Amino acid sequence: MKIGFIGLGIMGKPMSKNLLKAGYDLVVLDRNALVTEEYEGLGAIIVQTPKEVAEVADVIITMLPNSPQVEEVVLGENGLIEGAGSGKVLIDMSSIAPLVSREVALKLAQKGMEMLDAPVSGGEPKAIDGTLAVMVGGSKEIFDQYYDVMKAMAGSVVYVGEIGAGNIAKLANQTIVAINIAAVSEALVLAQKSGVNPELVYQAIRGGLAGSTVLDAKAPLMMDRKFDPGFRINLHMKDLNNVLETSHEVGVPLPLTASVLEMMQALKVDGFDSEDHSSLVKYYEKLANVEVGR
């Protein structure tokens, strides 16, 4: 089986390398020539257009920033759809608007090509060690057929429902993560300003009901002032914009999500949008005139 992979960025690069480790043959496309040269050295086939990827590969995985990029790669000039054919499958692992997933899938279906929307959660560390959580929408038959391919990059691969359901699950995930990071930020800033060591507060609460994966992943980064991006604020803003766009379309008010998005917007104005989303603590630190530390 030849797997096409388009998008070799922070997430796509380690994900695709895990496919190579699993023994799959790769056909890759990326705008960065240095990256593609690296993959040529790893034995991958290098092509120049999405159309060529679709012509050569049996299944194509896309890992792209947002809806417009997915639409361009799939439906644009020399796009995947121009090389599409019966029996080929697109697994879009980007985090995009669910309605866009459905529109793209419908157009591919007219060419006989199946599609799964399969966004991931876990950030760069879990992409590297192959323990991402993947939430998948589309045909259950196609999901079962390509489960092993997705599992080569992930610790968890769960079928959620029809096309678009994967991205609905991802939006729910991003909502919970964003609000949790904000809550952790509030709590640590409160401790610091009150004269109590945030590290000791963290150790005291992590085993109780306040404990969470987000707390364990992000509180140490905040206290150690390590804001190198595992998942950048600007990407989380993209996801939250998709959350709110979708929520407005279906009639679901999300006031907490909207508030956190505005906090991230304030951080963007201050020049922190390329940092990890744990930098949300800086929003609260600015309000309280204090810096969290151990």
C-alpha positions, 0 to 999 in steps of 0.5 A, a space after each residue: 500500500 502506498 500512502 500519500 502524505 501532504 503537510 510535513 509541519 510540526 505535526 505532519 512530520 513526526 506522524 509521517 515518520 511513524 508511518 515509515 517506521 511501521 513499514 509503509 511506503 510514502 509519497 510526500 508533498 510539502 512546500 519546504 524543499 529541505 523537508 522533502 529532501 530529508 524524506 527522499 533520503 528516507 526512501 519516500 517518493 517526492 512529487 510536486 502536486 496534490 494531483 500527482 499524490 492522488 495518482 500514485 498513492 492508494 490512500 492520501 493523508 492531509 495534515 494542513 492548517 485549516 479549511 482553506 488549505 484543505 479546500 485548495 489541496 483537494 479541490 484547487 488547480 492540480 488538486 487531489 480531485 484531479 487525480 481521484 479515482 474509484 477505490 482511493 481514499 482521503 484521510 484528512 487529519 487536519 482540524 477544520 470546519 465540519 461543514 467543509 469536511 462534508 462539502 469536500 467529501 461530497 465532491 470527492 464522492 462524485 469522482 468515486 473517492 471516499 473520505 474520512 475526517 480524522 483530526 487529532 489531539 495531543 500536540 507535537 509530543 504525542 505526534 512524535 511518540 505515536 500516541 495521538 488521539 484520533 477521532 474519525 468521521 465517515 464510512 464505518 467500512 472505510 474506517 475499519 479498512 484503514 484503522 491500522 494505518 491511523 493506529 500507526 500514528 496514534 494511541 487511540 483511534 475512535 469512530 465517531 459517526 458520519 463524515 464531519 463527526 470527527 471534526 465535531 469531536 475535535 471542536 469539543 476537545 479544543 473547547 475543553 482544553 482551552 477552558 481547562 488551560 484558562 482555569 489552570 492559569 487562573 488557579 496558579 496566578 491566584 496562588 502566586 499572588 496570595 503568596 503560596 508556592 504554585 508548585 505545592 498547590 499543583 502537587 496538592 490538587 493534581 490527585 483530586 477532582 481538579 486533576 487532569 491531563 491538561 493540568 499535568 501537561 501545562 502547569 509545569 510549563 507555566 511554572 518553568 516559563 517554557 512556552 516553546 510551541 507544542 500547540 501554538 496559540 494561533 492554531 488554537 484560535 483557529 480551532 476556537 473560531 471554527 467552534 464558534 462558527 459551528 456553534 452559531 450555525 447549530 444554535 448553541 451559545 458557548 460563552 466560556 469558549 468565546 471568553 477564552 478566544 478573546 483572551 487569546 486575541 489579547 495575547 496575539 496583540 501582545 505578540 505571544 500568538 506563536 507561543 504554546 497555548 500554555 502562554 494563556 497564563 500571561 493574560 492573567 499575570 498581566 491582569 494581576 501584575 505577577 509572574 507564576 514560578 516554582 
